[in-house]
Amino acid sequence: MMRQTLDAGLAQLGLELPESARDTLCAFGEAVVKQNEVMNLTAITQPDQVAKLHLLDSLTVLACADLAGKRLIDVGCGAGFPGVPLAIACKDARITLLDSLGKRVKWLEETLPTLGISAECVTARAEEAVAQRRESYDYATSRAVARLNILLELTAPYVKVGGAVLAMKGTAAKQELAESGDAIRKLGLQLEAVREFPIDDTAHAVIVLRKIAPTPKQYPRRYAKIKQSPL
């Protein structure tokens, strides 16, 4: 069921992936469901829902950006979405998976090589890891981490000028965008597009924000401060 749903969804998204990539996507989806029995990774465990709400949702990023030969950081990757499906679908992209929860990252570090998936796994808080990685990525993406005006302060500093933040959002995408004007301006970003993808009758959106100027050095602030007074 996972594979059938994946194949049908890829056609809808207009994405063509080789058989081997489709096999690996499903193998990773199954690995997440199996590990979820002993570790809280996801509330979504039905094979068709894993295909739609994890695998296909992650791959909408490919419809918004060409990752070939590019560096992308997935900030707050959780169980590996969207970063791992992107690493599977675009083998020559250089993907970094960043999460603050060590046991999740350790599981990814152990699991990915067994499936032939290449990605750098980093355990750290987003606002701290940026010190060594500032403006060194072509893209930063994130899913289900925080409201957009908070999320942008955590992701924009990673992106080099000319690159983009690819923020994955649900039905509240436009509402969150409306409250993020100051954050977009202060962080050196510019709205380029909001791409919407209906998956299973639910709105999924990728907000593409181009980096047009360096992010001022005072950002990101400490997380407590970001949350207390978003830009």
Secondary structure, 3 states (H helix, E strand, C coil): CHHHHHHHHHHHHCCCCCHHHHHHHHHHHHHHHHHCCCCCCCCCCCHHHHHHHHHHHHHHHHHCCCCCCCEEEEECCCCCCCHHHHHHHCCCCEEEEEECCHHHHHHHHHHHHHCCCCCEEEECCHHHHHHHHCCCEEEEEEECCCCHHHHHHHHHHHEEEEEEEEEEECCCHHHHHHCCHHHHHHCCEEEEEEEEEEECCEEEEEEEEEECCCCCCCCCCCHHHHHHCCC
